[in-house]
Amino acid sequence: MTSTVPGTEAPNSARAADTGSDAEVMLRVKAGDDSAFGYLIQKYRRPMVSFMYRAARNPAAAEDLAQEVFLRVYRSRANYEPSAKFSTWLYRIATNLAVNYARDTRHERPENVVNIDEQDSETGLGLEIPDTSLTAEQAILQRERMAAIRQRVQALPERQRMAVLMHKYQQMDYRQIAEVLKLSESATKSLLFRAYETLRVQLKEFV
């Protein structure tokens, strides 16, 4: 994935969309405004890299996949219609890409790949930064718990896994996830219930 994402070179892109919703900004991209696209990249790049990292468990792949998401958004600009929130459309593209990547690399992924620079949302700490308030035994147990959570989430069926990633780590609500996955809200709640119940049972020794 060596293509350059248009808009990344626009230093004033943050000012290009002072007003209007993201969907309106994307309509400006559709009309040929690359600085508006730069604004969307600045706004969504970090959440997208984070989402892709948790989906791929590979920092380098996460960067490439996030760039590919924005490339697909840009290539699809001529056909864009604001029938849903921009973020819903963006995460639908990202989810499809992440699922395809997971299927293509199922036999290549290591068990526990971590990014030592990433701050863990469970503890608020970097994975390699010790919490001095913990004893050595507590610190070991904490790391084992984090590794177990990641491993069990990775092992969930693809649709459940993507729903959990969006719900737990991207703070998306049931309605947003339902729109991304093209499910009803009740089906999404059921999907997440099954996923969390599976995790609860499998992680009971850590709870």
C-alpha positions in Angstrom: 0.0 0.0 0.0 2.3 2.7 -1.3 -0.2 5.2 -2.6 -0.2 8.6 -0.9 -3.5 9.7 0.6 -4.6 13.0 -0.9 -5.0 15.8 1.6 -2.3 14.7 4.0 0.0 17.5 2.7 -2.6 20.2 3.4 -1.4 22.2 6.5 -4.5 24.3 6.7 -6.9 21.5 6.4 -8.1 21.9 9.9 -9.5 25.3 8.9 -11.1 23.9 5.7 -14.1 22.6 7.6 -14.8 25.1 10.3 -18.6 24.6 9.9 -20.8 21.7 8.8 -21.2 18.1 9.6 -18.7 15.5 8.5 -21.1 14.4 5.8 -21.2 18.0 4.5 -17.4 18.1 4.6 -17.3 14.8 2.5 -19.6 16.4 0.0 -17.0 19.1 -0.4 -14.4 16.4 -1.0 -16.8 15.0 -3.6 -16.8 18.5 -5.2 -13.0 18.4 -5.4 -11.9 20.1 -2.2 -8.8 18.1 -1.1 -8.3 20.4 1.9 -11.6 19.2 3.3 -10.4 15.6 2.9 -7.3 16.6 4.9 -9.6 17.7 7.7 -11.3 14.3 7.8 -7.9 12.6 7.9 -6.8 14.7 10.8 -10.0 14.0 12.7 -10.2 10.3 12.1 -6.7 9.1 11.6 -5.9 8.2 15.3 -9.2 6.5 15.9 -8.8 4.5 12.7 -5.2 3.4 13.4 -6.3 2.4 16.9 -9.3 0.4 15.5 -7.1 -1.3 12.9 -4.4 -2.1 15.5 -6.9 -3.8 17.7 -8.3 -5.7 14.7 -5.0 -6.7 13.2 -2.7 -6.8 16.3 0.1 -5.5 14.2 1.3 -1.9 14.4 2.7 -1.7 10.9 -0.3 -3.4 9.4 -2.6 -1.0 11.3 -0.9 2.1 9.7 -1.2 0.5 6.3 -4.8 -0.5 6.8 -5.8 2.9 8.1 -4.2 4.5 5.0 -6.1 2.1 2.8 -9.4 3.0 4.4 -8.8 6.7 3.6 -7.7 5.8 0.1 -10.9 3.9 -0.4 -12.9 6.8 0.9 -11.2 9.2 -1.5 -11.6 6.8 -4.4 -15.3 6.5 -3.6 -15.9 10.3 -3.3 -17.7 10.6 -6.6 -20.3 8.1 -5.5 -20.7 9.4 -1.9 -24.2 10.1 -0.8 -24.9 11.2 2.8 -27.5 8.6 3.5 -25.9 7.8 6.9 -23.4 9.5 9.2 -19.9 9.9 7.7 -18.4 7.9 10.6 -20.8 5.0 9.9 -19.7 4.9 6.3 -16.1 5.2 7.3 -16.3 2.3 9.9 -18.2 0.2 7.4 -15.3 0.5 5.0 -12.8 -0.2 7.8 -14.7 -3.2 9.1 -14.9 -4.8 5.7 -11.1 -4.2 5.2 -10.2 -5.5 8.7 -12.3 -8.7 8.2 -10.7 -9.4 4.9 -7.2 -8.8 6.4 -8.0 -11.1 9.3 -9.1 -13.9 7.0 -6.1 -13.5 4.7 -3.6 -13.6 7.6 -5.3 -16.0 9.9 -2.3 -18.4 9.9 0.3 -15.7 10.0 -0.7 -13.8 13.1 1.4 -14.3 16.3 -0.5 -15.1 19.5 0.3 -11.9 21.4 1.6 -8.9 19.4 1.7 -5.7 21.4 2.7 -2.1 20.7 4.8 -0.9 23.6 3.9 2.7 22.8 0.2 2.1 23.0 -1.6 3.2 26.1 -3.9 0.4 27.3 -7.5 1.6 27.7 -8.1 -0.9 30.5 -5.4 0.4 32.9 -4.5 3.8 31.4 -0.9 2.7 31.3 1.5 1.9 28.5 2.1 -1.8 28.4 5.8 -1.5 29.1 5.4 1.2 31.9 5.2 -0.5 35.3 2.6 0.7 37.8 4.7 1.3 40.9 1.7 1.0 43.1 1.4 -2.7 42.2 3.5 -5.5 43.7 5.5 -7.7 41.4 2.9 -10.4 41.6 0.0 -8.0 40.9 1.9 -6.6 37.9 2.3 -10.1 36.5 -1.4 -10.9 37.0 -2.4 -7.6 35.4 -0.3 -8.3 32.3 -1.6 -11.9 32.1 -5.2 -10.5 32.3 -4.5 -8.0 29.5 -3.0 -10.7 27.3 -5.9 -13.1 28.0 -8.5 -10.4 27.1 -6.7 -9.7 23.8 -6.4 -13.4 23.0 -10.0 -14.1 23.7 -11.3 -11.1 21.8 -9.2 -12.1 18.8 -10.7 -15.6 18.9 -14.3 -14.4 18.7 -16.3 -14.9 15.5 -15.5 -12.1 13.1 -18.8 -10.1 13.4 -18.8 -10.4 17.2 -15.1 -9.3 17.4 -15.7 -6.2 15.2 -18.8 -5.3 17.3 -16.8 -5.6 20.5 -13.9 -3.5 19.1 -16.4 -0.8 18.1 -18.4 -0.9 21.3 -15.6 -1.3 23.9 -12.7 0.6 22.3 -14.3 3.1 19.9 -17.2 3.9 22.3 -19.8 3.5 19.6 -23.4 2.9 20.7 -25.7 0.1 19.6 -27.3 2.2 16.9 -24.0 3.2 15.3 -22.7 -0.4 15.4 -25.9 -1.7 13.9 -25.6 0.8 11.0 -22.0 -0.2 10.3 -22.8 -4.0 10.4 -26.1 -3.5 8.6 -28.1 -5.2 11.4 -31.1 -4.2 13.5 -30.4 -2.6 16.8 -31.9 -5.6 18.6 -29.7 -8.0 16.6 -26.6 -5.9 17.5 -27.5 -6.1 21.2 -27.9 -9.8 20.9 -24.6 -10.1 19.0 -22.7 -8.1 21.7 -24.5 -10.0 24.5 -23.3 -13.3 23.1 -19.8 -12.0 22.7 -19.5 -10.6 26.2 -21.0 -13.7 27.7 -18.4 -15.8 25.9 -15.7 -13.5 27.2 -17.1 -13.6 30.7 -17.0 -17.4 30.8 -13.6 -17.7 29.2 -12.1 -15.0 31.5 -13.8 -15.9 34.7 -10.5 -16.7 36.4 -9.4 -13.1 35.9 -12.6 -11.5 37.0 
